């Protein structure tokens, strides 16, 4: 009950990999657009793959733990 790593890492990665918030990969005419607040189906797919990959790296490969007591 004390491992908060999944919640904290998931929250941070969700904000970082939200398409169009900080960056969009692929962009609407360029490979990368920054802070355009728009999205497309392809960018949602790419960002979800990035989110899953980094989540798996942090939780499974590196085995990060954040304890609450």
DSSP file (Angstrom, degrees, kcal/mol; ACC not computed):
  #  RESIDUE AA STRUCTURE BP1 BP2  ACC     N-H-->O    O-->H-N    N-H-->O    O-->H-N    TCO  KAPPA ALPHA  PHI   PSI    X-CA   Y-CA   Z-CA
    1    1 A X              0   0    0      0, 0.0     0, 0.0     0, 0.0     0, 0.0   0.000 360.0 360.0 360.0  -7.0    0.0    0.0    0.0
    2    2 A X        +     0   0    0     65,-0.0     2,-0.8     1,-0.0    66,-0.8   0.357 360.0 103.2-104.1   7.7    3.0    2.3    0.3
    3    3 A X  B     +A   67   0A   0     64,-0.2    64,-0.2     1,-0.1     3,-0.2  -0.805  32.0 164.0 -98.2 108.2    4.4    2.3   -3.3
    4    4 A X     >  +     0   0    0     62,-3.3     4,-2.4    -2,-0.8     5,-0.3   0.229  45.1 104.5-102.2  10.4    3.4    5.5   -5.1
    5    5 A X  H  > S+     0   0    0     61,-0.3     4,-2.6     1,-0.2     5,-0.4   0.909  79.0  50.6 -63.3 -43.4    5.9    5.2   -8.0
    6    6 A X  H  > S+     0   0    0     -3,-0.2     4,-1.8     1,-0.2    -1,-0.2   0.889 113.7  44.9 -62.0 -39.8    3.3    4.2  -10.5
    7    7 A X  H  > S+     0   0    0     -4,-0.2     4,-2.2     2,-0.2    -2,-0.2   0.941 117.6  42.0 -70.2 -48.5    1.0    7.1   -9.7
    8    8 A X  H  X S+     0   0    0     -4,-2.4     4,-2.3     2,-0.2     5,-0.2   0.936 118.5  44.0 -67.6 -47.3    3.7    9.8   -9.6
    9    9 A X  H  X S+     0   0    0     -4,-2.6     4,-2.6    -5,-0.3     5,-0.2   0.903 113.9  51.7 -66.0 -40.3    5.6    8.6  -12.6
   10   10 A X  H  X S+     0   0    0     -4,-1.8     4,-2.1    -5,-0.4    -1,-0.2   0.898 110.3  48.9 -61.5 -41.4    2.3    8.1  -14.6
   11   11 A X  H  X S+     0   0    0     -4,-2.2     4,-1.9     2,-0.2    -2,-0.2   0.928 113.4  45.6 -64.5 -46.1    1.1   11.6  -13.7
   12   12 A X  H  X S+     0   0    0     -4,-2.3     4,-2.4     1,-0.2    -2,-0.2   0.924 114.9  47.0 -64.9 -44.6    4.4   13.2  -14.7
   13   13 A X  H  X S+     0   0    0     -4,-2.6     4,-2.9     1,-0.2    -1,-0.2   0.857 108.3  56.5 -67.3 -33.6    4.6   11.3  -18.0
   14   14 A X  H  < S+     0   0    0     -4,-2.1     4,-0.2    -5,-0.2    -1,-0.2   0.917 111.1  43.3 -62.5 -42.6    1.0   12.0  -18.8
   15   15 A X  H >< S+     0   0    0     -4,-1.9     3,-0.8     2,-0.2     7,-0.2   0.920 117.2  46.0 -68.4 -43.4    1.6   15.7  -18.6
   16   16 A X  H 3< S+     0   0    0     -4,-2.4     6,-0.3     1,-0.2     7,-0.3   0.896 118.3  41.3 -67.2 -40.2    4.9   15.5  -20.5
   17   17 A X  T 3< S+     0   0    0     -4,-2.9     2,-0.5    -5,-0.2    -1,-0.2   0.190  77.3 125.7 -98.9  17.3    3.5   13.3  -23.3
   18   18 A X  S X> S-     0   0    0     -3,-0.8     3,-1.7    -4,-0.2     4,-0.7  -0.662  71.5-112.9 -71.7 121.0    0.2   14.9  -23.7
   19   19 A X  T 34 S+     0   0    0     -2,-0.5     5,-0.2     1,-0.3    -1,-0.1  -0.344  94.7   8.0 -63.0 127.3    0.1   15.7  -27.5
   20   20 A X  T 34 S+     0   0    0      3,-1.6    17,-2.3    13,-0.2    -1,-0.3   0.203 105.3  93.0  92.2 -15.0    0.2   19.4  -28.2
   21   21 A X  T <4 S-     0   0    0     -3,-1.7    -2,-0.1     2,-0.4     3,-0.1   0.987 113.2  -7.4 -75.8 -60.6    0.8   20.6  -24.6
   22   22 A X  S  < S-     0   0    0     -4,-0.7    13,-0.9     1,-0.4     2,-0.3   0.798 138.3 -12.6 -99.9 -43.5    4.6   20.7  -24.6
   23   23 A X  E     -B   34   0B   0     -5,-0.5    -3,-1.6    -7,-0.3    -1,-0.4  -0.979  55.3-140.8-153.2 160.6    5.4   19.2  -28.0
   24   24 A X  E     -B   33   0B   0      9,-2.8     9,-2.1    -2,-0.3     2,-0.4  -0.994  18.6-141.3-130.0 127.0    3.6   17.3  -30.7
   25   25 A X  E    S+B   32   0B   0     -2,-0.4    22,-0.2     1,-0.3     7,-0.2  -0.971  91.6  21.5-128.1 112.7    5.4   14.5  -32.6
   26   26 A X  S    S-     0   0    0      5,-0.6    -1,-0.3    -2,-0.4     6,-0.2   0.618  96.0-153.7 -79.0 150.2    4.7   14.4  -35.6
   27   27 A X        -     0   0    0      3,-1.3     2,-0.4     4,-0.2    -2,-0.1  -0.048  30.9 -88.9 -81.3-174.3    3.6   18.0  -36.0
   28   28 A X  S    S-     0   0    0      1,-0.1     3,-0.1    -4,-0.0    -1,-0.1  -0.228 114.5 -13.4 -91.1  43.3    1.2   19.6  -38.5
   29   29 A X  S    S+     0   0    0      1,-0.7     2,-0.3    -2,-0.4    -1,-0.1   0.151 131.8  61.3 145.5 -16.2    3.8   20.3  -41.2
   30   30 A X  S    S-     0   0    0      1,-0.1    -3,-1.3     0, 0.0    -1,-0.7  -0.890  87.5-113.2-127.5 160.8    7.0   19.8  -39.3
   31   31 A X  S    S+     0   0    0     -2,-0.3    -5,-0.6     1,-0.2     2,-0.4   0.876 105.1  22.1 -63.2 -34.7    8.4   16.7  -37.6
   32   32 A X  E     -B   25   0B   0     -6,-0.2     2,-0.4    -7,-0.2    -1,-0.2  -0.994  67.0-170.2-136.5 128.1    8.0   18.4  -34.2
   33   33 A X  E     -B   24   0B   0     -9,-2.1    -9,-2.8    -2,-0.4     2,-0.5  -0.921  15.3-143.6-112.2 143.8    5.7   21.3  -33.1
   34   34 A X  E     -B   23   0B   0     -2,-0.4   -11,-0.3   -11,-0.2   -12,-0.1  -0.929  68.6 -16.8-113.2 130.9    6.1   23.0  -29.8
   35   35 A X  S    S+     0   0    0    -13,-0.9    -1,-0.2    -2,-0.5   -14,-0.1   0.861  80.8 137.5  51.4  51.1    3.1   24.3  -27.7
   36   36 A X        -     0   0    0    -16,-0.2   -15,-0.1     2,-0.2    -1,-0.1   0.567  54.3-140.9-101.1  -9.1    0.5   24.3  -30.5
   37   37 A X        +     0   0    0    -17,-2.3     2,-0.3     1,-0.2   -16,-0.1   0.768  65.4 108.8  55.1  31.5   -2.4   22.9  -28.4
   38   38 A X        -     0   0    0    -18,-0.1     2,-0.3     2,-0.0    -1,-0.2  -0.877  45.7-172.6-127.4 163.8   -3.5   20.8  -31.4
   39   39 A X        -     0   0    0     -2,-0.3     2,-0.3    -3,-0.1   -15,-0.0  -0.949   9.6-159.9-149.9 168.5   -3.4   17.1  -32.0
   40   40 A X     >  -     0   0    0     -2,-0.3     4,-2.0   -14,-0.1     5,-0.2  -0.905  39.1-101.0-143.0 170.8   -4.0   14.4  -34.6
   41   41 A X  H  > S+     0   0    0     -2,-0.3     4,-2.0     1,-0.2     5,-0.1   0.883 120.7  51.0 -64.0 -38.9   -4.6   10.7  -34.6
   42   42 A X  H  > S+     0   0    0      1,-0.2     4,-2.5     2,-0.2    -1,-0.2   0.911 110.3  48.7 -66.4 -41.9   -1.1    9.9  -35.5
   43   43 A X  H  > S+     0   0    0      2,-0.2     4,-2.6     1,-0.2    -1,-0.2   0.857 109.0  53.4 -68.8 -33.2    0.4   12.1  -32.7
   44   44 A X  H  X S+     0   0    0     -4,-2.0     4,-2.1     2,-0.2    -1,-0.2   0.924 111.2  47.0 -63.4 -43.3   -2.0   10.5  -30.2
   45   45 A X  H  X S+     0   0    0     -4,-2.0     4,-2.0     2,-0.2    -2,-0.2   0.926 113.9  46.6 -64.0 -45.4   -0.7    7.0  -31.3
   46   46 A X  H  X S+     0   0    0     -4,-2.5     4,-2.2     1,-0.2    -2,-0.2   0.920 113.7  48.1 -63.9 -44.2    3.0    8.1  -31.1
   47   47 A X  H  X S+     0   0    0     -4,-2.6     4,-2.5     1,-0.2    -1,-0.2   0.848 109.7  52.6 -67.6 -33.7    2.6    9.8  -27.7
   48   48 A X  H  X S+     0   0    0     -4,-2.1     4,-2.5     2,-0.2    -1,-0.2   0.884 109.4  49.7 -69.6 -36.3    0.8    6.7  -26.3
   49   49 A X  H  X S+     0   0    0     -4,-2.0     4,-2.5     2,-0.2    -2,-0.2   0.913 112.1  48.1 -64.4 -41.7    3.7    4.5  -27.5
   50   50 A X  H  X S+     0   0    0     -4,-2.2     4,-2.6     2,-0.2     5,-0.3   0.917 111.8  49.9 -63.0 -43.3    6.2    6.9  -25.9
   51   51 A X  H  X S+     0   0    0     -4,-2.5     4,-2.4     1,-0.2    -2,-0.2   0.940 113.0  45.8 -60.7 -48.3    4.1    6.9  -22.6
   52   52 A X  H  X S+     0   0    0     -4,-2.5     4,-2.4     1,-0.2    -1,-0.2   0.908 113.3  50.3 -62.7 -42.4    3.9    3.1  -22.5
   53   53 A X  H  X S+     0   0    0     -4,-2.5     4,-2.2     1,-0.2    -2,-0.2   0.936 114.0  42.3 -62.9 -47.9    7.6    2.7  -23.3
   54   54 A X  H  X S+     0   0    0     -4,-2.6     4,-2.5     2,-0.2     5,-0.2   0.860 113.2  53.6 -69.1 -34.6    8.8    5.2  -20.6
   55   55 A X  H  X S+     0   0    0     -4,-2.4     4,-2.4    -5,-0.3     5,-0.4   0.916 110.9  46.8 -64.3 -41.8    6.4    3.8  -18.1
   56   56 A X  H  X>S+     0   0    0     -4,-2.4     4,-2.2    -5,-0.2     5,-1.7   0.890 112.0  51.1 -66.7 -38.9    7.7    0.3  -18.7
   57   57 A X  I  <>S+     0   0    0     -4,-2.2     5,-2.7     3,-0.2     6,-0.4   0.946 115.4  40.9 -62.8 -47.9   11.3    1.5  -18.4
   58   58 A X  I  <5S+     0   0    0     -4,-2.5     6,-2.1     3,-0.2    -2,-0.2   0.897 125.3  33.0 -70.7 -40.6   10.7    3.3  -15.1
   59   59 A X  I  <5S+     0   0    0     -4,-2.4    -3,-0.2    -5,-0.2    -2,-0.2   0.835 132.4  22.3 -89.5 -32.9    8.5    0.7  -13.4
   60   60 A X  I  <5S+     0   0    0     -4,-2.2    -3,-0.2    -5,-0.4    -2,-0.1   0.885 128.2  35.1-101.4 -52.2    9.8   -2.6  -14.8
   61   61 A X  I   <S+     0   0    0     -5,-1.7    -3,-0.2     1,-0.2    -4,-0.1   0.941 132.2  27.3 -73.1 -47.4   13.4   -2.2  -16.0
   62   62 A X  S   <S-     0   0    0     -5,-2.7    -1,-0.2    -6,-0.2    -4,-0.2   0.743  94.4-143.5 -86.6 -24.7   14.7    0.3  -13.5
   63   63 A X        -     0   0    0     -6,-0.4     2,-0.2     1,-0.2    -4,-0.2   0.958  22.6-167.3  60.4  57.2   12.2   -0.8  -10.7
   64   64 A X        -     0   0    0     -6,-2.1     2,-0.4   -59,-0.0    -1,-0.2  -0.550   5.6-171.5 -76.2 136.9   11.6    2.6   -9.2
   65   65 A X        -     0   0    0     -2,-0.2     2,-0.5   -60,-0.1   -62,-0.1  -0.997  13.4-170.0-131.1 136.3    9.8    2.7   -5.8
   66   66 A X        -     0   0    0     -2,-0.4   -62,-3.3     2,-0.0   -61,-0.3  -0.960  19.8-154.8-124.4 110.7    8.4    5.7   -3.9
   67   67 A X  B     -A    3   0A   0     -2,-0.5   -64,-0.2   -64,-0.2   -65,-0.0  -0.511  16.8-159.2 -89.3 152.5    7.4    4.8   -0.4
   68   68 A X              0   0    0    -66,-0.8   -65,-0.1    -2,-0.2    -1,-0.1   0.151 360.0 360.0-114.5  18.1    4.9    6.5    1.8
   69   69 A X              0   0    0    -67,-0.2    -2,-0.0     0, 0.0   -67,-0.0   0.478 360.0 360.0 149.6 360.0    6.0    5.3    5.1
